[in-house]
Amino acid sequence: MTTSAIELQPKARAPLATLLLALLTGLALVCLASLLLGAGEVGPAEAWAAIRGDGTADARFVVESLRLPRTLIGVAVGAALGLAGALIQAVARNPLAEPGLLGVSAGSALAVAVALVLGADAATLRVSVAQIGALAGCLFVLAVARVNGVGNDPVRLVLAGAILSGLLGALTSMILLIDQRSADDIRFWIVGSLAGRRLDDLGAILPSLVVALALVIAVARPLAALALGERVAVGLGHRPRWTRLLTVVAAALLVGAATAVAGPIAFVGLVVPFAARALAGPDVRRTLWLSLILGPILVLAADIVSRRLVAPSEMPLGVVTALIGAPVLVAVVRAHRMPAL
Amino acid sequence: MTSRSLSCASAPPPSVGAATTMTTSTVSMTASPCDSPSPAARPPAGTWQLTWRVRDRRGSVLFDRRGTAANLGLVVALALAAIASLCAGSLPLSPLAALQGLAGLGDPMNVFVVRELRLSRLIAGLATGAAFALAGCLMQTLARNRLATPGIIGIDNGATAFAVASVLGVGVGLAPPPMALAGAVTATVITFALASDIGTRGYRFLVAGIGVGAIFGALTQLLLARVAIDAANAAYPWTVGSLNARDGASLVWLEIGLALGLVAALWLKRDLACLRFADSVATGLGVRVKRSRYAALGVSIALTGLAVAVAGPVGMVALIGPEIARQLSSSRGVPLVGAALAGALVMVSADLVGRLLVAPIEVPVGIVTAIVGAPFLLWILLRPAARFRH
């Protein structure tokens, strides 16, 4: 490959503010679409009337009590998963690292299943348990990345993650087979969906999302330095070990919260940072902020598709994200030169 | 390798006691190495030579001693597992009663339970296990990668999606086996086209396969979401892998396919042994690399598709079976028969465990093999770089 001087110069990027503004507009439009479109009988015109304050009682009920919480939860889940994907990719320095693919979401789901079997109440414990499971999954992934140079080979790490996901998923299925009561409790949660969630669920995860966001703000600069190499980061006055730990904790909080509400959803954390890098370049700080907005856009769009595709029934959100995400995975793997992180 | 072949020349003449018992009217057996044209043609150490002469044409076959012993051991273990599988269940039988029932003797109730209920399940387990493991062994050999099994590169999921479509009556109204075959071929073509090489030593190929598998898995879910709940429940076993879902017609397809596949695989055995080396070496040894690879790939896809049509995606067997066979037999060739036997053993044992573990609830065999197989797979992926075994 011949590299000319021109190619070596950084491409001109749109300023971050412009990008953010454009994406926020997009997010607003998707939110509106999420309120207007549904699997049920309330059509866009009726829903629009309900949003403006009139319209039938049915339409208002559907929009206010069903679609509004669903949209808000979609925004929270999307932001959490997108941000977590960007964080894990940055800390593993691997463009394929993704909470769903690496088994972090599956760890969270297994933790919830185990807690339910042990007699925990479904409503109260779920968030913290899911976060502990996610943390265990994250730590496992990082441990694997240190074995035999797996960390230098993005593709091998993903393989290990896929295997771990399969194992944890099988264990979860087995627990649910054995304990029918828990299975009934979480049957609609385990497939990954935004349907039928209440605003209370959002309230339960909001504190940990705020904590995680604060952590992200704290680690953004050290992470960017870490991308230049461990020695450079130390030279710039950062503590790589500490940075990694905080990043992993933030990612676990985010994935655990998202999984607790919506169930395990794969591929969002892969697609979102991928798109963010395409828009804003490799700087991890820009990637993080763009992921925060791109995540909700992706999740809400996928959710709308999942409502409309097989209307009047619905299908799991995870199916739609897999259909969107798997081609991206293949594209990243196929890329002649994998983007280095 | 060189040191081994040098030591063979001075090895004692092989015992061919086993061969002398086999006699037929047209084949006259000679059981001594002095029949060989020159001392240099002595069989290598660790093998039995079986020579015969039909009119004026001479022929001989080498049996690897360790491999043969391993296969015999696997057959014994398989027989024990099969008897256990016939005995266990909600009506426990003694081994003797089970065998009597199998022969059609004794208590009519036992005969009914064994021959009508348990036997077909056992046969399904044996056939699917052997087919999955043989397919896995072929795929691993042609890709020169122990992780490259049909389950990992998405072929299982492709076959499952098509089989589910057939059960649900979506699209073409074909029976599950041809649909599963079509799905397996589709997934393979997509994966290989995307990976743009046959995956020798590359992990990239595997991740492309994981992506393709994820798409087909999502399509299966999409199909299940579109139909009524009863139809979805009927198709559900395919998505996790269970021997409960088998139907007789698919099993016949699989049995025929397995018989043909075994013959084809054994016919390819010599080529496969050479394919383990670099392409240039294999070519130099007189193997038509591309042709053998496509042939092995075809057999592998067909076996996987037919097995999925019976039992759903139990992809881990394709990994565990060949691995057991490889540990047991010598490193000289590709242990195709051993892999098939070990696969059948794994499948029957996993099904037995799944039935007994939390009886009366039945854990699908796909879940049992996933839990057993995944740590194993991780170990293969993460262990220190493999050295050549001497």
Interface residues (C-beta under 8 A of the other chain):
Chain A: L96 V144 V147 N148 V150 D153 V155 R156 V158 L159 A160 A162 I163 L164 G166 L167 G169 A170 L171 S173 M174 L177 I178 V191 A266 F267 L309 V310 S313 E314 M315 P316 G318 V319 V320 A322 L323 G325 A326 P327 L329 V330 V333 R334
Chain B: L147 I152 L194 A195 S196 Y203 R204 L206 V207 A208 I210 G211 V212 A214 I215 G217 A218 L219 Q221 L222 A225 R226 V240 V358 I361 V363 G366 I367 A370 I371 A374 P375 L377 L378 L381 L382 R383 P384 A385
